[in-house]
Amino acid sequence: MTTTTRTRVRRSAVGVAAVGIIVGGAVVWSAPERYFPWDTADFPAASSNLTPAQQRVVSVAGREHDDPRPGTFYAEGVEEAWCADFVSWVMRESGMPLENPNSGSWRIPGVYTLTEYYQEQGRFEPVGDYRPAVGDVVLYESGGPLGNVLVGQHTNIVVAVDGDSVTTVGGNEMGGIRVHDLAVDDDSAVLGFGRLEP
């Protein structure tokens, strides 16, 4: 085989692989429920056992889930991964604004900084013995929910608890706001939780 022929074969193989990745990605994006268990749970109704703060978080998050806006809305017009922006926005609208340790703004756009915020406030609970409560913020290490489905860190909000399982809602999940169930002890991507209340 000549050098020119080998080059053409390599280029063809790369082209076929690229088309396969693009088509596969389009299938996953257009039918996420078939591949990932997001929005498998209905958004839960607020329990009567919740504190007023928890009720506000569930109410605001539920409203946004049912009538979502583009990610730039939660990020003050910035085009970026907006999961932490969504968490920040829900907390502000619920009357419990966060404070970015770097800028003083209510918006904390990064999961690393969001984790630092909860640590500095004494409200960070590493995964393990702590049982999350409604309104807590789930903080994921690189990989995000469901292992390698998401690339990079991720965060979302607990909106219901049933034993060792929690229901969460998050922004920037498959391009929107999604609800899914999470078995806390079985998801190795969970780094810890930001407590809603001290």
PAZAPA-4460 file (N, C-alpha, C; in steps of 0.05 Angstrom, whole numbers, plus 32768, in hexadecimal, padded with zeros to 4 digits):
% residues 198
    n_x    n_y    n_z   ca_x   ca_y   ca_z    c_x    c_y    c_z   seq   type   mol
   8011   7FE8   8000   8000   8000   8000   8012   8019   8000     1      M     A
   800C   802B   7FEF   801C   8043   7FED   8015   8056   8004     2      T     A
   8027   806A   8008   8022   807E   801D   8009   808E   8018     3      T     A
   8003   8094   7FFF   7FEB   80A3   7FF8   7FD2   8093   7FFF     4      T     A
   7FD3   8079   7FF8   7FBC   8068   7FFE   7FB7   8065   801C     5      T     A
   7FCD   8062   802B   7FCB   8060   8048   7FBF   8079   8054     6      R     A
   7FC7   8090   804A   7FBC   80AA   8053   7F9F   80AC   804D     7      T     A
   7F96   80A3   8035   7F7A   80A4   802E   7F69   8092   8040     8      R     A
   7F74   807A   8046   7F66   8067   8057   7F63   8072   8073     9      V     A
   7F78   807E   807E   7F77   808B   8098   7F62   80A1   8099    10      R     A
   7F62   80B2   8084   7F4F   80C8   8083   7F33   80BE   8081    11      R     A
   7F2F   80A8   8072   7F14   809D   8070   7F0B   8092   808B    12      S     A
   7F1D   8084   8099   7F16   8079   80B4   7F0F   808F   80C7    13      A     A
   7F1F   80A5   80C7   7F19   80BC   80D8   7EFF   80C8   80D1    14      V     A
   7EF9   80CB   80B8   7EDF   80D7   80AF   7EC8   80C6   80B8    15      G     A
   7ECA   80AB   80B5   7EB4   8099   80BD   7EB0   809B   80DC    16      V     A
   7EC6   809C   80EB   7EC4   809E   8108   7EB7   80B8   8110    17      A     A
   7EBF   80CE   8103   7EB3   80E8   8109   7E95   80E9   8104    18      A     A
   7E8D   80DD   80ED   7E70   80DC   80E7   7E62   80CB   80FB    19      V     A
   7E6E   80B5   8104   7E61   80A4   8118   7E5D   80B3   8132    20      G     A
   7E71   80C2   813A   7E6F   80D2   8153   7E59   80E7   8151    21      I     A
   7E58   80F5   813B   7E44   810A   8137   7E28   80FE   8137    22      I     A
   7E24   80E8   8128   7E0A   80DB   8127   7E02   80D0   8142    23      V     A
   7E15   80C3   814F   7E0F   80B8   816A   7E08   80CE   817E    24      G     A
   7E16   80E4   817D   7E10   80FB   818E   7DF5   8106   8189    25      G     A
   7DEE   8108   816F   7DD3   8113   8168   7DBD   8100   8172    26      A     A
   7DC1   80E6   8171   7DAD   80D3   817A   7DA9   80D6   8198    27      V     A
   7DC0   80D8   81A7   7DBF   80DA   81C4   7DB1   80F5   81CC    28      V     A
   7DB8   810B   81BE   7DAD   8125   81C4   7D8F   8126   81BE    29      W     A
   7D86   8119   81A9   7D6A   811B   81A1   7D59   8108   81B1    30      S     A
   7D64   80F4   81BE   7D55   80E0   81CD   7D63   80DA   81E7    31      A     A
   7D68   80EE   81F8   7D78   80E9   8210   7D6B   80D5   8223    32      P     A
   7D50   80D5   8224   7D43   80C3   8237   7D48   80A6   8231    33      E     A
   7D50   80A0   8218   7D56   8084   8211   7D71   807B   821C    34      R     A
   7D83   808E   8220   7D9E   8088   8228   7DA5   808F   8244    35      Y     A
   7D98   80A4   824E   7D9F   80AE   8269   7D85   80B2   8279    36      F     A
   7D84   80AA   8292   7D6C   80AC   82A2   7D67   80C7   82AD    37      P     A
   7D67   80DC   829C   7D60   80F7   82A4   7D43   80FC   829E    38      W     A
   7D37   810C   82AF   7D1A   8111   82AD   7D0A   80F7   82AF    39      D     A
   7D15   80E3   82BD   7D06   80CA   82C1   7CF2   80CE   82D8    40      T     A
   7CF7   80E1   82E9   7CE5   80E7   82FF   7CD5   8100   82F9    41      A     A
   7CBC   8101   8300   7CAD   811A   82FE   7CB8   812D   8313    42      D     A
   7CB5   8146   830E   7CBE   815A   8322   7CAC   8155   833A    43      F     A
   7CB8   8150   8352   7CA8   814A   8369   7C99   8162   8374    44      P     A
   7C82   815C   837F   7C72   8171   838D   7C80   8176   83A8    45      A     A
   7C7F   818F   83B1   7C8B   8196   83CA   7C7E   8187   83E1    46      A     A
   7C8D   817B   83F1   7C83   816C   8409   7C7A   8180   841E    47      S     A
   7C67   8179   842E   7C5E   818B   8444   7C72   818B   845B    48      S     A
   7C85   8179   845B   7C99   8178   8470   7CB1   818A   846B    49      N     A
   7CB0   819A   8456   7CC7   81AA   8450   7CC7   81C4   845F    50      L     A
   7CDF   81CF   8464   7CE2   81E9   8470   7CD9   81FE   845C    51      T     A
   7CD4   8217   8464   7CCD   822C   8450   7CE3   822F   843B    52      P     A
   7CFD   822E   8444   7D13   8231   8430   7D12   821A   841C    53      A     A
   7D0E   8201   8425   7D0D   81EB   8413   7CF5   81ED   83FF    54      Q     A
   7CDF   81F6   840A   7CC7   81FA   83F9   7CCD   820E   83E3    55      Q     A
   7CDB   8224   83E9   7CE1   8238   83D5   7CF3   822D   83C0    56      R     A
   7D08   821E   83C8   7D1A   8212   83B4   7D0B   8200   83A1    57      V     A
   7CFB   81EE   83AC   7CEC   81DB   839B   7CD9   81EA   8389    58      V     A
   7CCC   81FF   8393   7CB9   820E   8382   7CC7   821C   836B    59      S     A
   7CDE   822A   8371   7CED   8238   835C   7CF8   8224   8348    60      V     A
   7D05   820F   8351   7D11   81FC   833F   7CFB   81EE   832E    61      A     A
   7CE4   81E8   833A   7CCF   81DC   832B   7CC4   81EE   8315    62      G     A
   7CC1   8207   831B   7CB8   821A   8307   7CCB   821C   82EF    63      R     A
   7CE5   821C   82F5   7CF9   821D   82E0   7CFA   8203   82D0    64      E     A
   7CF6   81ED   82DD   7CF5   81D3   82CF   7CDE   81D2   82BC    65      H     A
   7CC7   81DC   82C5   7CAE   81DB   82B4   7CAE   81EF   829E    66      D     A
   7CBC   8205   82A2   7CBD   821B   828D   7CDA   8225   828C    67      D     A
   7CEC   8215   8281   7D08   821C   8281   7D0F   8234   826F    68      P     A
   7D25   8241   8276   7D2F   8257   8266   7D4B   824E   825C    69      R     A
   7D56   825D   8249   7D71   8256   823F   7D86   8259   8255    70      P     A
   7D9C   824A   8253   7DB1   824B   8267   7DBC   8267   826B    71      G     A
   7DBD   8277   8257   7DC7   8293   825A   7DB6   82A3   826D    72      T     A
   7D9C   829C   8270   7D8B   82AB   8283   7D96   82A8   829F    73      F     A
   7D9D   828F   82A7   7DA7   828A   82C2   7DC4   8294   82C5    74      Y     A
   7DD2   8298   82AF   7DEE   82A0   82B0   7DF2   82BE   82AA    75      A     A
   7DDD   82CD   82AD   7DDF   82EA   82A7   7DEA   82F0   828C    76      E     A
   7DE1   82E1   8278   7DE8   82E5   825C   7E03   82D9   8253    77      G     A
   7E11   82CC   8265   7E2B   82C0   825F   7E26   82A4   8252    78      V     A
   7E34   829F   823C   7E33   8284   822F   7E47   8273   823E    79      E     A
   7E3E   8260   824E   7E50   824E   825D   7E40   8236   8267    80      E     A
   7E4E   8222   8271   7E41   820C   827E   7E32   8218   8296    81      A     A
   7E18   8213   8299   7E08   8223   82AB   7DFB   8214   82C2    82      W     A
   7E05   81FC   82C8   7DF9   81ED   82DE   7DFC   81FC   82F9    83      C     A
   7E13   8208   82FF   7E17   8217   8318   7E08   8232   8317    84      A     A
   7E05   823D   82FF   7DF5   8255   82FC   7DD8   8250   8303    85      D     A
   7DCE   8239   82FA   7DB2   8231   8300   7DAE   822E   831F    86      F     A
   7DC1   8220   832C   7DBF   821D   8349   7DC0   8238   8356    87      V     A
   7DD2   824A   834E   7DD4   8265   835A   7DBA   8274   8356    88      S     A
   7DAF   8273   833E   7D96   8282   8338   7D7F   8278   8349    89      W     A
   7D7C   825D   834B   7D66   8252   835B   7D69   825B   8378    90      V     A
   7D81   825A   8383   7D86   8262   839F   7D7F   8280   83A3    91      M     A
   7D87   8291   8390   7D81   82AD   8392   7D62   82B2   8391    92      R     A
   7D55   82A5   837E   7D38   82A8   837C   7D29   829D   8394    93      E     A
   7D35   828A   83A2   7D29   827E   83BA   7D2F   828E   83D3    94      S     A
   7D3C   82A5   83D0   7D42   82B6   83E7   7D5A   82AF   83F7    95      G     A
   7D6C   829E   83EB   7D84   8295   83F9   7D9C   8298   83E6    96      M     A
   7DA2   82B0   83DD   7DB7   82B3   83C9   7DD2   82A9   83D3    97      P     A
   7DE2   829E   83C1   7DFD   8296   83C7   7E0E   82AF   83C3    98      L     A
   7E28   82AD   83CB   7E3A   82C3   83C7   7E54   82B9   83BC    99      E     A
   7E59   82C1   83A3   7E72   82B8   8396   7E8A   82C2   83A6   100      N     A
   7E9B   82AF   83B0   7EB2   82B8   83C0   7EC6   82C9   83B1   101      P     A
   7EC5   82C9   8397   7ED8   82D9   8387   7ECD   82F4   837F   102      N     A
   7EB3   82F6   837A   7EA8   830F   8370   7E93   831C   8382   103      S     A
   7E88   830C   8394   7E73   8316   83A5   7E57   8315   8399   104      G     A
   7E56   830C   837F   7E3D   830A   8371   7E2D   82F2   837B   105      S     A
   7E12   82F3   8376   7E01   82DD   837E   7E06   82C4   836C   106      W     A
   7E12   82C9   8355   7E16   82B3   8342   7E32   82A7   8345   107      R     A
   7E32   828D   8349   7E4B   827D   834A   7E4B   826B   8331   108      I     A
   7E5A   8273   831C   7E58   8265   8303   7E67   824A   8301   109      P     A
   7E78   8244   8314   7E87   822B   8312   7E82   8218   832A   110      G     A
   7E83   81FE   8324   7E7E   81EA   8339   7E95   81EA   834E   111      V     A
   7EAD   81EE   8345   7EC4   81EF   8358   7EC0   8206   836C   112      Y     A
   7EB8   821E   8362   7EB4   8235   8373   7E9B   8231   8385   113      T     A
   7E87   8223   837A   7E6F   821D   8389   7E76   820B   83A1   114      L     A
   7E87   81F7   839C   7E91   81E5   83B1   7EA0   81F5   83C6   115      T     A
   7EB2   8207   83BD   7EC1   8218   83D0   7EAE   8229   83E1   116      E     A
   7E99   8234   83D4   7E86   8244   83E3   7E7A   8234   83FA   117      Y     A
   7E70   821C   83F4   7E64   820C   8409   7E78   8204   841F   118      Y     A
   7E91   81FF   8417   7EA5   81F8   842A   7EAB   8210   843D   119      Q     A
   7EAE   8227   8431   7EB3   823F   8441   7E9C   8246   8454   120      E     A
   7E84   8240   844C   7E6C   8245   845C   7E68   822F   8472   121      Q     A
   7E78   821A   8471   7E75   8204   8484   7E5C   81F4   847E   122      G     A
   7E53   81F4   8464   7E3B   81E6   845C   7E41   81D0   8447   123      R     A
   7E5A   81C8   8444   7E61   81B3   8432   7E61   8198   8441   124      F     A
   7E54   8185   8436   7E54   816A   8441   7E5E   8156   842D   125      E     A
   7E76   814A   8432   7E80   8136   841F   7E6D   811E   841D   126      P     A
   7E6E   8111   8407   7E5D   80F9   8404   7E66   80E4   8418   127      V     A
   7E53   80D6   8423   7E59   80C2   8437   7E42   80BF   844A   128      G     A
   7E46   80C8   8463   7E31   80C4   8478   7E1B   80D9   8476   129      D     A
   7E1F   80EF   8469   7E0B   8104   8467   7DF4   80FB   8455   130      Y     A
   7DDB   8100   845E   7DC4   80FA   844E   7DB9   8115   8444   131      R     A
   7DB9   8119   8429   7DB1   8133   841F   7D93   8139   8424   132      P     A
   7D8D   8153   8425   7D72   815C   842A   7D68   816D   8412   133      A     A
   7D4F   8170   8410   7D43   8181   83FB   7D4F   819D   83FD   134      V     A
   7D57   81A7   83E6   7D64   81C1   83E4   7D82   81C1   83E5   135      G     A
   7D8E   81AA   83EC   7DAB   81A8   83EC   7DB4   81A7   83CF   136      D     A
   7DCD   81AF   83CB   7DD9   81B0   83B0   7DEC   8198   83AE   137      V     A
   7DE8   8188   8399   7DFA   8172   8393   7E12   817C   8384   138      V     A
   7E2A   8175   838C   7E42   817D   837F   7E50   8164   8374   139      L     A
   7E54   8163   835A   7E60   814B   834D   7E7C   8151   8345   140      Y     A
   7E8D   813C   8347   7EA9   813E   833D   7EA8   813C   831F   141      E     A
   7EC0   813D   8313   7EC2   813A   82F6   7EB4   8120   82EE   142      S     A
   7EA3   8122   82DA   7E93   810B   82D2   7E76   8110   82D5   143      G     A
   7E6E   811E   82EA   7E52   8125   82EE   7E40   810E   82F4   144      G     A
   7E26   8112   82F3   7E13   80FD   82F9   7E17   80E6   82E5   145      P     A
   7E12   80CE   82EE   7E14   80B6   82DD   7E2F   80B2   82D2   146      L     A
   7E44   80B7   82E2   7E5F   80B1   82DA   7E69   80C3   82C4   147      G     A
   7E6C   80B9   82AC   7E79   80C8   8297   7E66   80D6   8284   148      N     A
   7E4C   80D8   828B   7E39   80E4   8279   7E40   8102   8275   149      V     A
   7E46   810F   828B   7E4E   812B   8289   7E6C   812E   828B   150      L     A
   7E77   8141   827D   7E94   8145   827F   7E98   815D   8291   151      V     A
   7EAA   815B   82A4   7EAF   8171   82B7   7E9D   816F   82CF   152      G     A
   7EA0   8183   82E1   7E90   8183   82F9   7E74   818B   82F3   153      Q     A
   7E62   8185   8306   7E45   818A   8302   7E38   818F   831D   154      H     A
   7E21   819C   831D   7E12   81A0   8335   7DF4   81A1   832F   155      T     A
   7DE4   8199   8342   7DC7   819C   8340   7DBB   819D   835C   156      N     A
   7DA1   819F   835E   7D93   81A4   8378   7D81   818C   837F   157      I     A
   7D82   8185   8398   7D70   816F   83A3   7D54   817B   83A6   158      V     A
   7D40   816E   839A   7D25   8178   839C   7D12   8164   83AA   159      V     A
   7D1C   814C   83AF   7D0D   8138   83BE   7D20   8123   83C9   160      A     A
   7D1A   8117   83E0   7D2A   8102   83EC   7D18   80EB   83F3   161      V     A
   7D21   80D3   83EC   7D12   80BA   83F3   7D27   80A5   83FB   162      D     A
   7D2C   80A4   8415   7D41   8091   841F   7D5C   8099   8415   163      G     A
   7D6A   8086   8407   7D84   808B   83FC   7D83   8096   83DF   164      D     A
   7D6C   809B   83D5   7D68   80A6   83BA   7D5F   80C3   83BC   165      S     A
   7D6A   80D4   83AB   7D61   80EF   83A9   7D59   80F6   838D   166      V     A
   7D47   8109   838A   7D3F   8113   8370   7D4C   812E   836D   167      T     A
   7D59   8133   8357   7D67   814C   8353   7D5D   815A   833A   168      T     A
   7D61   8174   8339   7D5C   8184   8321   7D75   8194   831C   169      V     A
   7D7D   8195   8302   7D95   81A4   82FB   7D93   81B1   82E0   170      G     A
   7DA2   81C7   82DE   7DA4   81D5   82C4   7DBC   81CB   82B5   171      G     A
   7DBC   81D0   829B   7DD1   81C8   8289   7DD4   81A9   8288   172      N     A
   7DBE   819B   828B   7DBE   817E   8288   7DB0   8178   826D   173      E     A
   7DC0   816D   825B   7DB6   8168   8240   7DAA   8181   8233   174      M     A
   7DB7   8197   823A   7DAF   81B1   822E   7D97   81BE   823B   175      G     A
   7D8C   81B3   8250   7D74   81BF   825D   7D74   81BB   827B   176      G     A
   7D5C   81BB   8286   7D59   81B7   82A3   7D4B   819C   82A6   177      I     A
   7D58   818A   82B4   7D4E   816E   82B6   7D4B   8165   82D3   178      R     A
   7D3A   8152   82D6   7D35   8145   82F0   7D3F   8128   82EE   179      V     A
   7D4D   811F   8302   7D54   8102   8302   7D58   80F8   831E   180      H     A
   7D56   80DE   8321   7D5A   80D2   833C   7D77   80CB   833E   181      D     A
   7D81   80CC   8357   7D9D   80C7   835D   7D9F   80B6   8375   182      L     A
   7DAC   809F   8373   7DB2   808E   838A   7DCC   8098   8395   183      A     A
   7DCB   80A7   83AA   7DE3   80B5   83B4   7DFA   80A2   83B9   184      V     A
   7DF6   808B   83C6   7E0B   8079   83CD   7E17   806B   83B4   185      D     A
   7E08   806A   839E   7E11   805B   8387   7E1D   806C   8371   186      D     A
   7E1D   8086   8374   7E29   8098   835F   7E44   80A2   8368   187      D     A
   7E59   8097   835D   7E74   809E   8366   7E7C   80BA   835D   188      S     A
   7E6C   80C7   834C   7E73   80E2   8343   7E6C   80F7   8358   189      A     A
   7E5B   80F0   836B   7E53   8104   837F   7E6A   810A   8392   190      V     A
   7E72   8124   8393   7E87   812D   83A4   7E7C   8133   83C0   191      L     A
   7E65   8140   83C0   7E59   8148   83DA   7E41   8159   83D5   192      G     A
   7E38   8167   83EB   7E1F   8176   83EA   7E24   8191   83F8   193      F     A
   7E17   81A5   83EC   7E16   81BF   83F9   7DFB   81C1   8408   194      G     A
   7DFC   81C3   8423   7DE3   81C3   8432   7DD4   81DD   842D   195      R     A
   7DBA   81DB   842A   7DA9   81F2   8426   7DAA   8204   843F   196      L     A
   7DA7   81F6   8456   7DA5   8205   846F   7DBB   81FD   8482   197      E     A
   7DC6   8210   8491   7DDD   820A   84A3   7DD5   81F6   84B8   198      P     A
***
